[in-house]
Amino acid sequence: MIVKHNGDSIVAKIEKVDKVFINYHFTDENSRRYDQVKLIDVEYFQYKYLNEGSVRIKGKTRDDQSNQGLPSFRLAASIGPAYQLGRVDADGDQFVEDYLNGLKWGLSYNFDLHFYIEEEFGIGAKFARFQANNRLDNVALIDSAGNVIGVGTISDNISILFIGPSGTYRKRDPISGNAFIVNAFIGYMNYFNEGLLIFPFSMEGSTVGIGFDAGYDIKIENGLFLGIQLSVYTGSLSSLDITDQNGSRTLNFEDPAEYIGLQRAELTIGLRFGK
C-alpha cells in the first residue's frame, strides 16, 4: 500500500525504493504494468499491509525537498582489537617467539567518509591506525659466541598507518533502515617502530596497501547508526630505514620471502552518521 499526501492510495508490488522514487508494478486486465511515484508525494508506504504488525514507512515531507539535491553520505568512526597475520620468524627461539607473538595483538581505530553517487554505490576515503607494543625488563643480550653484551630493556612500539581512497556498496533495508556495507580501498601504508634493544632504535618503511571492509549498520535514529565492521589489510615492506646508536642505514630485502608482512584483520565497532 502506497498512500500519497493528497489521500490517493496505490495497492501494488513495490520493486525498489531509492532516494527519489518508489518503483512498483501491478496487474491491470491480465497485463503487468510498471510505474513509479516520487517519495516527495508519498505520505507513507507499507509492505504486506493486510498482515498484522505491518509497519508504515514514512515518505518525505515538503520540508525534505530542499535537501533532495544533496548527496547521501556516511561518516563512520570505529575502534576495536586487531591481529597481525604476518609470520613470526624466531629461528626456533621460544623466548623470542613468545615476545613477537605478544606484538601481534593491538588496537585499531579508523574513519571512513563516503558520498553516494547512486543509492547503493559511492566513493570516499579511509584513514586507519593500528598500534601494538610489548616490553621486557632485565633482559640479557648474548652474542653468537655466548658472551653477554648487555643487560637492559627490550621494547617495541609499533604503529601502522593507512590512508587512501575507497569505494563502497550499501544495501539498506527499507523497513528497518539498517544497512549492509562493503568497502574496498587502496592507498599509502606506513610502518613505524620505536623501541629499545637496550639502546633506543627506530625502524620505518612504507608501501602500497589494499583491503576491504564488511559491516552492518543498525539504525538508532534518523542519521545515527551503530555499526560493527570486519576489516582486512594487506601490504609488505621490501626495505626498512633503521636508526640506532650506530647511525642510520637502509636495510633492503632482496628475496620476496624476506619481506615484512603488514597483513592484519580487525573487528571494530562504532558510530555512523549520515543519510
Summary of the structure (lengths in Angstrom):
residues: 275
radius of gyration: 27.1
end to end distance: 24.4
largest distance: 96.0
contacts: 788
relative contact order: 0.14
helix: 7%
strand: 67%
